[in-house]
Amino acid sequence: MESTQKTLVIDLNNEPENQRLLAGEPGTCGMRSGRVYLAPGKACGQHSTKDREELLVFLSGSGEVLIGEDECFQVGQGKVCYIPPQRPHDVKCTGSGPLVYVYCVAPVAGESSQ
């Protein structure tokens, strides 16, 4: 089966705002991605990726990833965080500068529409 997706190279910007990178199908096989910019004291808001898994790659700053009600992980530049499906989570900037990271959300094996 031939894929209709194309190889992409996307420039990350340095703007103090979020940046969509990959929007899912039909541009990808289901992966979504973006660059998140959180100002000091800000959070992305608790959410769940439902039946998808998520990878966070931290580019700058420091913060914490809150999983559910009782797990907290310290993150920041040079750290990577994997979040399994069905886990409510939030990311908060705890440093004096912005927390910037890239997220990648993908269907769990067997969940892809291909």
Helices and strands as residue ranges (DSSP letters): E 19-23, E 32-38, E 52-60, E 62-67, E 71-76, E 80-83, E 89-93, E 99-107
